[in-house]
Amino acid sequence: IIKYCNRPWETAEAMNEALISNWNHTVGPDDIVYLLGDVFFCQAQEAMRLLSRLNGKIRLVLGNHDKVIRNHVPLQKMFDMVLPALYGETIDGIHVVMCHYPMLSWDRSGRGSFCLHGHVHSSTPNDGKYRRYDVGVDGNGYAPVSFEHIKSVLTKIEPSVHH
């Protein structure tokens, strides 16, 4: 991923250390974090070691590259929750749809709901057209992004109906 996304690290180890540091400077021990897939490109034991270093209660929506998690129950149990591939809940009075993949239309999109996703490694997390936000690290300073920030960006955009 360093090569494909032009990330600023020479090695996976250096990248992992920076991402863990950024995560723990952003996320407190009791914060709830929704992680929208493609978490690890390593074996289960290494994934467990890395995950154990992260702050927060981590709720996972699986991505297309999360085979190691799908196949390893002890690793799954390290997450606060493992959620369905398409998950929605109301946060701060806003219906939020979460999925690994971006969507053009989602539940209540014409009525102000948000769609949060990963997968595409955007350098710009929102196009200003839809209430959709790429929460991946590539467009967010290589750190988790707060719901307050997402809300400040997406509420400026008029809800639209896709046909």
N, C-alpha and C positions, 0 to 999 in steps of 0.2 A: 504493500500500500504506500510505502514511502516513495517508491518510484512512480507509481501510477498517479498519485495525487500531488507529487512534487512537495512532499513534506520536508521540513528543514532539518532532518536528522540523518546521520550517517548509518546508524544501526537501529534495529528493532529494540534493543535493550535501552539505548539512549532515548528513543521515542517513548517507550513504556514508562521510563522514570519521569520524563517530563509530563506525560499525560496523567500519571498518578499524582504528581505534585500539583498540577493545575486542578485536578479533580478535588483533592483534599483541601486546597485553598478556597474552593468554591462551595463545597458541600460539607455541611456539619454532620456530626454523628447521628442526629435524629431526623435529618432531612429526608424526604421521600424523593427518590429519583426514578424517572421512567427512562429506561434504556431501550432504544428502539432498534436493536438488532446489530448483527455483525460485530460481536464483542471480541472474540479471540481467534487468532490464527496460530494456535499452538496446541499442545497436548493437554489433556484434562488436568494433570497434576500441576503444570505450570499455570494454567488458567485459574485453578483454585488458589495458588500462591498469590497471583496478581489480584484476584478479586478480594482476598482477605485483607488487602492493604487499602481498600477504598472505603471512605466514609459513607454513611447514609444507609437508608433502607432502599434497596435497589429492586425495582419491579421491572421485569424483562418482557418485552415483546420480541419474540424470536425473529431473526433475519435469515436471509438465504444462506449465509455462511456460518451459521451457528450449529453445525453438525456435532461438534464436540460436546456442546451443551445438551442437545437433543438425546445423545447417546450415553450420557453420564449422570445418573440420578444423584450421586453425592454433590456434584457441581450444581445441579438444578436446585438442590436444597439450600445452597448458600445464598440464593436470591430470596428477597422478601416474598415475592410472588413471581410466577411465570405465567404470563397472560396469553390469551388467544392472539392469533396473528392480526386480528382487527379488534381493537378494544376502544370503548368509549366510556367516559365518565364526566360528571360535571365538576369543574374546578373553579372556585371563585365565581360561581354563578354562570359559567360559560360551558356549554357542551364541547368537549374536546375528544376528537377521534384520533387515535394513535395507531399507526401501522408502520411497518418497516419501509414500505413502498409509498411514494407520493401518489396522490390521486387527484383527478380533475373534479370529481364530485364525491361527496361523502354525506353521511347522515346530517341533516339540518344545515347544509352548507349555505343555502339561501336564507337561513334564519339566524346567521351570525356565529355558527359554530366554527371551531378551528380544526385544522388537520395538521398534526405533527407527524413527521416522518424522518427517516434516515436514507440510507441506500445510495443516494446519488453523489455524495461528497461535494456538494455545492460550495463554491467560494463565496457566493452570495446566498444567504439562507432564505430570502424571500424576494419575489419578483415585483412586489408592490401591486399585483393584480388580484391575487387570491388570498384568502385567509388561511394560507398553508405555509408551514415553516419547516425547513430542514434543520433538525436539531443536532446533526452530526458535527463533530469537532472541527472539520475542515473550514467551515465558514463562521465559526464561533470562537476564534482565538484558542483553539485546541483545548477547550474546557466545556463543561456542562453549561447550559444556558438556563437562566431562571425563568420561571413562568411569568414573573413580573415583566421581564424584558420582552418575552414573546407577546404578552398581552399589549404592551405599549406599542409594538410594531403592528400587530394584526388588527387592533381595534380602530386604527386609522384607515383601514381598507373597508369599503362598502361590501357587505355580503353579496355574492352573486350566485345565480342559479345556472348550472351547466346543463346543456341538453345535448 
